[in-house]
């Protein structure tokens, strides 16, 4: 039954594909193309078929792109991809595709589809619900990728669009969308709310840099610049969306963004978070019906998902405020201050705050205390934002203390700036260029050093592998020689055994045919089996075989002698009887030949006489014309005879030249043939000599082979002794190589330890010098702060 259902589903899926392929380019079947595509989307969603959904999306994308490959105006029956109606239908299908992609959790496919939807919306004015759905789906995509900045921007664009375009919208729906935008904005990390262009524009990663990606994401919203946390908050306040949000969301926003209450921040925020969760639960219970429950499900999931990011943002805000007020704090007090999360999670979040937010913090587990502003290695990337904020606060304080002096100073600075602007631009440009060159130089040096280290490591590894490979090769070579020797010995034994067995079988057959009682090693040839071959030697079998062949040879000689005597008597009798018949046959043949020759001569004579008489009659007819013919021939032949004489002279000259040429060619040919003959004779002599030498070498090789077989056993013993000595030598060499490698590793480790010690000493000196400079600057600031303000 399952196979039948699967076959039905497969048939339905193939039907969808066939319909889309047939109707993809016909103008009158355009509605019939998009409707099956939407049914196919529904089929993939209901049956949970993400792979088929991906293939379907690729098919639709390929079919749409193929429409643009035609050049010139499209035919009347084909789809025009630039028409408004076609773009609108394609946009609706793509929006349905975008919706089903999110339901199937195909977020990468959803992002690709969103880029296509944006391109289509730039060509035609979409329907209102499609644009709202587009913003909402983009928000889901960025939420899944944990890009809270563009998720908040998508929520903001959605609520602004719905508020402006949808007139009959209820107050609760608008309040929900505004609350969602406010919570999404609060979830944006603080690190990204500063000048994103200043922090990212100097990145050297090209198109893959974070700033380039952010600009690419911003184009999906038709935004001219990359949004920031401050810009989103400014739009919320400017358009009055903050006032439309629910009361807990507004109070939570004011608490996080405006108030400075580090010790009570988490306690103040916890009731608002509980109220948000309570409102969500109340909205769940108030919904009746399947459609309303289906509509409320995504709202509930989104609002409850905001709780954990909000707690993290509140915790980061708490850490920042505590680091500005306190130098240290006990863990117990910190747990009371950060009561919204357990301390085990807070530890991980503190590490992220120190790494991302630039907060100097240490956890002292011995004293059970948390130290803010602890000394650590200076990281310019993490110190950028704190220094900017300190400068901003000092500037604000200076403006409040002495505003007139500050205005005068600003005017002087502006005047000085206007005078030196060209020089400053040149200096700053040069500094930026030098900075880039220094960055490139350091990168190249680091890459060169890294490449050198990798090359050295690879060289050491290569040498080690070469030594191991050489030892393994020698071992395999010895093993191969031993196996080949054993294999050759076994082949010889097997060949000898097979030869003996074959010879024995032939001898058995011959003995059975002649009923012979041949014996080998005391046993009859017919009684010997395969097991007896191990006891019977080749010499014994060869001797028995030679005896058997000798008897067969003698028997054949005796039979042939008897046969020759019988044949001689028969041949003599036949010749005696046929001699008389041969003489009679010869006389008869001679008589018949003479009669045939006489008849043929008579017939030829009669034919010749008849031809002669006919020729005489023809001669009598042409006699009267002979004089006229002679006269005509004389007149015609005089000139021809002269030409003939000239041609004969020329022909004789050519003939004489040709004779001379032929003589020369014959002489050359005879000389060449003589040389070839001499060369051939030399080759024959050389071949005879070579054959003689080969025969001599063959005899010498046979003699050496006999000597080699005699010395084989002694050489085998010497080879075994040499192999044993070689194995001992290789083992000694491997042991010495291992000792040398161990000595090199120890020296390398000592050298690295010395280099690390020197590097740590330099780092320690640098940190001490920086700490000393920081203390001097702190003392200078305290002395300036303690000094009385100057009176005018």
Secondary structure by P-SEA (a helix, b strand, c coil): caaaaaaaaaaaaaaaaaaaaaacccccaaaaaaaaaaaaaaaaaaaccaaaaaaaaaaaaaaaaaaacccccccccccccccaaaaaaaaaaaaaaaaaaaaacaaaaaaaaaaaaaaaaaaccccaaaaaaaaaaaaaaaaaacaaaaaaaaaaaaaaaaaaccccccaaaaaaaaaaaaaaaaaccccccccccccccccccccccaaaaaaaaaaaacccccccaaaaaaaaaaacccccccaaaaaaaaaaccccccccccccaaaaaaaaaaaaaaaaaacccaaaaaaaaaaaaaaaaaaaaaaaaaaaaaaaaaaaccccccaaaaaaaaccccaaaaaaaaaaaaacccccccccccccbbbcccccccccccaaaaaaaaaaaaaaaaaaacaaaaaaaaaaaaaaaaaaaaaaaaaaaaaaaaaaaaaaaaaaaaaaaaaaaaaaaaaaaaaaaaaaaaaaaaaaaaaaaaaaaaaaaaaaaaaaaaaaaaaaaaaaaaaaaacccccccccccccccccccccccaaaaaaaaaaaaaaaaaaaaaaaaaaaaaaaaaaaaaaaaaaaaaaaaaaaaaaaaaaaaaaaaaaaaaaaaaaaaaaaaaaaaaccaaaaaaaaaaaaaaaaaaaaaaaaaaaaaaaaaaaaaaaaaaaaaaaaaaaaaaaaaaaaaaaaaaaaaaaaaaaaaaaaaaaaaaaaaaaaaaaaaaaaaaaaaaaaaaaaaaaaaaaaaaaaaaaaaaaaaaaaaaaaaaaaaaaaaaaaaaaaaaaaaacccccc
